[in-house]
């Protein structure tokens, strides 16, 4: 489990990036790179890290399910993810 402070900081970065998304797009379209540098650093969407919604783990993240590989496997084995079954051949 990731530290709670790290998870909360990432959520704060997501909110900041969403708040400034429209302004960033406008400044980029105008080519005003000086204006872009005046924005907060966390306004850039590249500062947001994809993390598991359950555990906060960032490595082994599956974008389609918004889960880490470990959490995905546990939920899939329990049958909690619709349409996902263990393969056998």
MARKOL-45514 format. One record per residue (C-alpha): residue number from 1; x, y, z. Coordinates in nm, 4 decimals, decimal comma. Layout:
N
+-----+----------+----------+----------+
| num |     east |    north |       up |
+-----+----------+----------+----------+
| NUM |        X |        Y |        Z |
...
+-----+----------+----------+----------+
END
This chain:
89
+-----+----------+----------+----------+
| num |     east |    north |       up |
+-----+----------+----------+----------+
|   1 |   0,0000 |   0,0000 |   0,0000 |
|   2 |   0,1333 |   0,3388 |  -0,0948 |
|   3 |   0,1670 |   0,6090 |   0,1674 |
|   4 |  -0,1503 |   0,8087 |   0,2216 |
|   5 |   0,0402 |   1,1353 |   0,1775 |
|   6 |   0,1621 |   1,0240 |  -0,1652 |
|   7 |  -0,1899 |   0,9257 |  -0,2737 |
|   8 |  -0,3335 |   1,2571 |  -0,1540 |
|   9 |  -0,0566 |   1,4559 |  -0,3258 |
|  10 |  -0,1317 |   1,2786 |  -0,6534 |
|  11 |  -0,5042 |   1,3571 |  -0,6159 |
|  12 |  -0,4165 |   1,7207 |  -0,5563 |
|  13 |  -0,2008 |   1,7201 |  -0,8720 |
|  14 |  -0,4907 |   1,5737 |  -1,0696 |
|  15 |  -0,7225 |   1,8487 |  -0,9490 |
|  16 |  -0,4668 |   2,1198 |  -1,0308 |
|  17 |  -0,4069 |   1,9794 |  -1,3800 |
|  18 |  -0,7813 |   1,9669 |  -1,4456 |
|  19 |  -0,8298 |   2,3230 |  -1,3195 |
|  20 |  -0,5629 |   2,4661 |  -1,5525 |
|  21 |  -0,6292 |   2,2395 |  -1,8550 |
|  22 |  -0,8363 |   2,4942 |  -2,0457 |
|  23 |  -0,5945 |   2,7796 |  -1,9819 |
|  24 |  -0,2950 |   2,5631 |  -2,0803 |
|  25 |  -0,4641 |   2,4666 |  -2,4066 |
|  26 |  -0,5366 |   2,8308 |  -2,4843 |
|  27 |  -0,1786 |   2,9395 |  -2,4105 |
|  28 |  -0,0363 |   2,6559 |  -2,6205 |
|  29 |  -0,2608 |   2,7440 |  -2,9132 |
|  30 |  -0,1414 |   3,1054 |  -2,8972 |
|  31 |   0,2213 |   2,9958 |  -2,8655 |
|  32 |   0,2607 |   3,1901 |  -2,5393 |
|  33 |   0,5314 |   2,9790 |  -2,3779 |
|  34 |   0,6230 |   3,2542 |  -2,1320 |
|  35 |   0,2656 |   3,2408 |  -2,0030 |
|  36 |   0,2932 |   2,8645 |  -1,9688 |
|  37 |   0,5995 |   2,9010 |  -1,7494 |
|  38 |   0,4045 |   3,1330 |  -1,5195 |
|  39 |   0,1540 |   2,8583 |  -1,4399 |
|  40 |   0,2122 |   2,6310 |  -1,1389 |
|  41 |   0,4356 |   2,3336 |  -1,2008 |
|  42 |   0,1633 |   2,0866 |  -1,1057 |
|  43 |  -0,0683 |   2,2334 |  -1,3712 |
|  44 |   0,1059 |   2,0117 |  -1,6255 |
|  45 |  -0,0769 |   1,6810 |  -1,6818 |
|  46 |   0,2552 |   1,4966 |  -1,7112 |
|  47 |   0,3074 |   1,5488 |  -1,3370 |
|  48 |   0,0093 |   1,3225 |  -1,2618 |
|  49 |   0,1015 |   0,9574 |  -1,2106 |
|  50 |  -0,1309 |   0,6662 |  -1,2925 |
|  51 |  -0,1900 |   0,4695 |  -0,9729 |
|  52 |  -0,4159 |   0,1883 |  -0,8599 |
|  53 |  -0,7456 |   0,3080 |  -0,7193 |
|  54 |  -0,7450 |   0,0478 |  -0,4423 |
|  55 |  -0,3865 |   0,0205 |  -0,3263 |
|  56 |  -0,2145 |   0,3283 |  -0,4667 |
|  57 |   0,0495 |   0,1137 |  -0,6363 |
|  58 |   0,1951 |   0,2815 |  -0,9467 |
|  59 |   0,3985 |  -0,0004 |  -1,0976 |
|  60 |   0,2156 |  -0,2670 |  -1,2957 |
|  61 |  -0,0801 |  -0,0354 |  -1,3613 |
|  62 |  -0,3502 |  -0,1498 |  -1,6060 |
|  63 |  -0,5043 |   0,1589 |  -1,7664 |
|  64 |  -0,8187 |  -0,0139 |  -1,8859 |
|  65 |  -0,9205 |  -0,1132 |  -1,5334 |
|  66 |  -0,7440 |   0,1602 |  -1,3310 |
|  67 |  -0,5939 |  -0,1122 |  -1,1104 |
|  68 |  -0,2526 |  -0,2562 |  -1,0413 |
|  69 |  -0,1788 |  -0,6051 |  -1,1675 |
|  70 |  -0,2006 |  -0,7478 |  -0,8161 |
|  71 |  -0,5371 |  -0,5913 |  -0,7326 |
|  72 |  -0,6671 |  -0,6873 |  -1,0779 |
|  73 |  -0,5733 |  -1,0516 |  -1,0284 |
|  74 |  -0,7341 |  -1,0691 |  -0,6840 |
|  75 |  -1,0591 |  -0,9146 |  -0,8064 |
|  76 |  -1,0635 |  -1,1251 |  -1,1243 |
|  77 |  -1,0175 |  -1,4485 |  -0,9278 |
|  78 |  -1,3065 |  -1,3504 |  -0,7006 |
|  79 |  -1,5226 |  -1,2789 |  -1,0069 |
|  80 |  -1,5655 |  -0,9128 |  -0,9166 |
|  81 |  -1,4667 |  -0,7792 |  -1,2628 |
|  82 |  -1,7398 |  -0,8469 |  -1,5206 |
|  83 |  -1,6307 |  -1,0189 |  -1,8406 |
|  84 |  -1,2912 |  -1,1280 |  -1,7049 |
|  85 |  -1,2249 |  -1,4982 |  -1,6560 |
|  86 |  -0,9135 |  -1,7002 |  -1,5951 |
|  87 |  -0,7874 |  -1,8415 |  -1,9216 |
|  88 |  -0,7494 |  -2,2144 |  -1,9728 |
|  89 |  -0,6602 |  -2,4119 |  -2,2834 |
+-----+----------+----------+----------+
END
